[in-house]
Amino acid sequence: MSVPVIEAVEPVVDGGRFPAKATVGDSVAVRADVFAHGHELVRAFVRYRPSGARRWTLVPMVPLGNDRFEAEVVPEQIGLLEVEVLGEVDRLAGWRRDAARRAQVRFEPTDPAAGAALVQQAASKIPALRPVATALRKAKDAAGIEAALEALSEHDEEIASRPPDGDPVIFAQELAVQRELAACSAWYECFPRSTSPDPSRPGTLKDLEAHLSYVADLGFDVCYLPPVHPIGTTARKGPNNSSEAVPGDVGSPWAIGSPAGGHDAIAPELGTIKDFDKVVARARRLGLEIALDLAFQASPDHPWVHDHPEWFAHRSDGSIACAENPPKRYEDVYPLDFDTADGEGLYAALLGVVRFWMSHGVRVFRVDNPHTKPFAFWEWLIGEVHALDPGVIFLAEAFTRPKVMHRLAKLGFDQSYTYFTWRDNKWELADYLEELAHGPGSTYFRGNLWPNTPDILARSLQHGGRPAFVARLVLAACGSSNYGIYGPMFELLVDAPVAPGSEEYLNSEKYEVHHHDLSRTPLEEVLRRVNTARRLHPALRRNDSLRFHPVANDFLLCWSKHDDQTGDTVLCLVNLDPDWPQSGFVELDLAALGIKEGSFVVRDLLDDSTYVWNGSRNFVLLDPARNNAHVLVVERSLEAMT
Amino acid sequence: MSVPVIEAVEPVVDGGRFPAKATVGDSVAVRADVFAHGHELVRAFVRYRPSGARRWTLVPMVPLGNDRFEAEVVPEQIGLLEVEVLGEVDRLAGWRRDAARRAQVRFEPTDPAAGAALVQQAASKIPALRPVATALRKAKDAAGIEAALEALSEHDEEIASRPPDGDPVIFAQELAVQRELAACSAWYECFPRSTSPDPSRPGTLKDLEAHLSYVADLGFDVCYLPPVHPIGTTARKGPNNSSEAVPGDVGSPWAIGSPAGGHDAIAPELGTIKDFDKVVARARRLGLEIALDLAFQASPDHPWVHDHPEWFAHRSDGSIACAENPPKRYEDVYPLDFDTADGEGLYAALLGVVRFWMSHGVRVFRVDNPHTKPFAFWEWLIGEVHALDPGVIFLAEAFTRPKVMHRLAKLGFDQSYTYFTWRDNKWELADYLEELAHGPGSTYFRGNLWPNTPDILARSLQHGGRPAFVARLVLAACGSSNYGIYGPMFELLVDAPVAPGSEEYLNSEKYEVHHHDLSRTPLEEVLRRVNTARRLHPALRRNDSLRFHPVANDFLLCWSKHDDQTGDTVLCLVNLDPDWPQSGFVELDLAALGIKEGSFVVRDLLDDSTYVWNGSRNFVLLDPARNNAHVLVVERSLEAMT
């Protein structure tokens, strides 16, 4: 019996080795080449079900031409979704085509018996076809067959949508479905110990709890905390990463572990696990999620060093080597040895850490340096966690080589830090945002764009003042559906490096407690407006429609995002020159944006100013003295101006 | 233990489901991403062996940057070649790097014991390293370690090329290696019954035998014969495909089978199997190969119809339906029913046909309409044949949809007919030749370009006379390493269709015997020169270097081919206007062609004229009154002019 082949299925990652990614409620276009030899016609279907479920949802695929078929899959729940492409030769359609063609050219009629058998088969699903089968079986001449063909055509719709007739050929794969937060999120990172309103003492989780309303008010979705665990004292680092700490120095939160506990404990100076639970609860009430840091390493004082020395690599003299990347040295940190003979124990302990914080309501984790641990470990860990709660989101802090970053995304990380922080020029930015939105990795790699982090005071922020911060904010928040800032360094425009040419902050919060006056920060309004725009405009919540538009000025970058379902269109413009006003003509592809020729109104979501634009070519001027960017929503008619 | 991952291996077809193609002696660049987590260094290898052989050839891969590695594989024999990419963490290199970096930044020295163990391991393959291992084991201080590192560096080359230390990660696949003829061939198709020198009688195999020297003299590699089997008389077709044959009409050679025999018989009017053997022997002496036509169908008089009625589909009235594609009807042909209950018997019979002709020295088959038979059948048949003789070459006459043509190529057809016959405009031709040379199918799909066939008198040939024939010849023969013509219709410039707008020849040789005067044909010299150029110029024997160059004239097409190993460069120019001279400036990318700035000489292989060109921009003029094309070999210096 003829069987079709199924080829070139998409989305597929590495031939099905890894699942492509999707989010609840957002449709995924599944496409495949389905064809058989000769003149056989084929039918193609997609069917899907949550992994482990019994019932499939079956969707007929629509032919796109050139033997390609497509169907939309709309995942309804998080977790793995089994997705199969099915193909079978449509013998009934082939018989109908042949019969009709023969009638048309006045050949003697087709043998009706074969057709009758096929219609009979279809009638098992469409009872109304039974009389047609009988009529065909009894047809004696061309007129009889033609009458049956006509009777058949009255059931075209049911016939086309009937399930497969026999055992179709199957191409099976999976989609990893996450909640929407994985695909669209605004992150705010801050150090709990720097949230004290009282300059005479460090902040605590109680202070953080109070501080959360500030973060929520700015419109963020996630508040990410550096490690909140006890900090070791052995080889503790002093201010500016000095290797000699003095009493009173607070140490790096990434030097995890002291006699007070390890990865499942709260640093005593921050408070208690109960305080933490209150933070999580308060965040939830504010519509925020708390993200914790998974830094799988230990200070020399970590209980694991004492209880499980086998989890660390020892030198021949019996000592444990600290982490290093010559000439850098992290004396306050021991790396874990993933090649330990007790891999089982180590893996279980690390999974235990994640489960512990999950049990305290944490569903978002930022993973510190995942690229320095084995790929197989992460694939296992994320698999185990997702088996418990597929809605747990992992952000990979993998600032490393592109292939390694992509592998981590493939094996399960929901989001990843990116190279955005080092993309400054117009062409670099356009290239990179294009790659993130449309490159081959876009089916599994969700970039999260950070203008700054505690480790990176980007060069682009060091000399441009507020205009540079606004530009980088709009690039990140409107160029990508996922972005984050490290605050309040960001909204306070902090731009002093520890040394000229360095990307480290001067007096970094990694080693010191800060006190900030946040009563009125220079970026407060812009941040609030950008995050509000992201909440209200579906166009900004996705990347697949990202499109750059030419501007004949090397400092001006213009792009659009569009949401098909709502028709929402947002046009973004950024001036990359923090010092001087820049102007030029933007050339829009109106048809692609769904904008009719003629005049239309754009309203800047950053300051509510409106402009009447006309046709595809429009003048723009961005002045660093005001906002150095536009986030323009396209309103279709002049009436919308009011 | 850390293991690397292997990704993005190329060439790979459909994730390894099908082998990519290669030819004996022509190197294949195997590339892969090989990397491990963190700062681990990796080593990558390719190893290969003929399928079933015991010993591997191991080649270290060279890093290309960005975690990509490459190695050249040079297949030495035809047949399947097992090719594996191997990756392992290079712990010795990692230790050496760390030790050197620590020394450089004056950290206390690395633990030498770990290094000693790794050197000891390498010493099992490089005995000269044994004293270094001992020295390291005994090293007490930085100086001792540094001395050992230096001693190691004296063995860098051996260390780099040593086989894997342990059990590497393996990505396995296969290459299908063919003889060079699969990748570079010039075909000449002719009807044996039209080779009679005596106008009073049809040609025979004896006449064909004599005629072969004509074909060989023109420089062709393959002489392809339409079916040579007994032709049925039932429903025989008359001239111009008329459905009423009269006595004396010879019938279509594709209506195979009569009481005189089927697919393994010679038509009595052509001669005997002994005559056929002489044809093959004579061809071999002339450096030609005989290609037969595999048309798996039967005339109503074929012995199979009587002996194996179950191999044909029957209507309910017991009759067998002839082949048809309404409104076309092939009353003289019954299709085989590949869904027959006796699939085993039918498959064996068809394989038997191929084996029979193989036993008579045929190693090249042109397969008629392979796309109307199941893919699985061809995959099986070609596999069986290649198991007996991997040097048998199959050309797919699949004029059908692109995905179907590609599937046939993937599953084993060595060459395929193409859409070239219908590509007329400059952009169409450039696009299509680019796709064939560099498209994703280029690892498995070898296009064979035919300006005409007995079924297709291309539109481009019907109104342009000799200039059009020359243009189409140069496009096919120099645009592709595989091409063919249907002669002597081609060299006689036959251009009359059976009806206006038709692509069928008037008085087609498919239904009549022709007599040709080949004493001096209008294309004889051009054909001989083009084929000689193809024999002598390695650049023309491959497609992977094909490159188009801009000419600001829509009738002028310019491309180059280049052979890296010999430095051979050929520039081709074709005037697509058969009526008027066309001129313009060619813009060459000299650097890409390996041509130095300044003057250079190009010699036209079609007429030995020479031109001095200067720099990248040169004037060309092609006149239909002379040859309508240039095939220019680039000679590097003015001295070469003489």
Interface residues (C-beta under 8 A of the other chain):
Chain A: M1 S2 V3 V5 E7 D14 G15 D33 F35 A36 H37 G38 H39 N66 D67 D98 R101 R102 Q104 V105 F107 D111 A113 A114 R315 S316 D317 A321 E324 N325 P326 P327 R329 F338 D339 H371 T372 K373 P374 F375 A376 R401 P402 K403 V404 R407
Chain B: M1 S2 V3 V5 E7 D14 G15 D33 F35 A36 H37 G38 H39 N66 D67 D98 R101 R102 Q104 V105 F107 D111 A113 A114 R315 S316 D317 A321 E324 N325 P326 P327 R329 F338 D339 H371 T372 K373 P374 F375 A376 R401 P402 K403 V404 R407
